């Protein structure tokens, strides 16, 4: 099979760190450890596993960011991944082959795969305390310190380890517990949106929205931001939702998902804080060197960008004793923490998915979002804007890191037969 494989070459990585300023495309090449390879299809690790033929593989910003050197060379995530890794975790595909302990009725079904490789998928018994609570995205065994009977290597999910393959390849393997059947009336393009929207929904379910009246979605024009807006409304939030982003291009989608107002970056820090003050009735506090903060602000702020600057802004735009939920993949950066302690703000990082208490029932986040899409509670029909074939890998990665320039909302690798 053909697949996108990533294996860091330290010397090549360092070379590309310099060369990318002159030729950005170098990051998607073998020099940076990234290539399309023809390799054997992954074997089933055990009798509870299945093989999936990929239909669509979503291009996640975190995946593209890793290849495009958005993570520092000493990132702690190295402990929770193994190389060479078959990239890609957002997916929709067909079950091709099942293990001896899997019902054969799965064969031929169209599915999405919740990619997390936690205790259950590793065959560990008993499971760790986090998995027992349903918080499997915080599993204590991603590093494979206890490899389990299947011998899975380190890797927090499919697409981040060297055994399962990923959805940027023609085939990958998954544990049967990870499968969710896609209803016939839900398209592949809608189904592949379940994963990013499930990450957003997990952030919403992880946030205390009791007595919350006003929410800001910082980075509301990206996929995670759109998912937060949609999940707030789908889960019953009736308060005010403001979305902040750098341009107007996403305004129709932001409105469709349920936001009340799109606040566009004016390009000037002073004007930006004045804009938020007018919108919330807060007061702008001005200090030296152009620094700004608010007295007052939003009850809850969702950081869907994941930079030091965005997290600092979110803390400043949150009212005293409010909440900041970080969904963006925050990396190394300078962060101003004064607002965090001075205004006693609760900041929470959120990763992946889990088991949510929804309508009084404990339900996997994937099923909650798939049901919302299937029954029309939220619409994602127009969000997949770009399809690439695997041999367009370099172009896809470069364009996916310049989404605004190329008009990309969500891009996917398309493995379906050509008409």
PyMOL commands that set and color helices and strands:
alter all, ss='L'
color gray80, all
select helices_A, chain A and resi 10-19+24-28+30-32+61-67+76-80+104-106+119-122+129-132+136-138+176-178+188-191+194-205+223-234+251-257+269-280+288-290+308-316+338-342+365-374+390-400+403-406
alter helices_A, ss='H'
color red, helices_A
select strands_A, chain A and resi 2-6+34-38+49-58+85-86+90-98+110-113+171-175+179-181+214-218+240-245+261-264+283-286+292-295+298-303+318-326+346-349+355-358+361-364+384-388+410-414
alter strands_A, ss='S'
color yellow, strands_A
deselect
rebuild
show_as cartoon
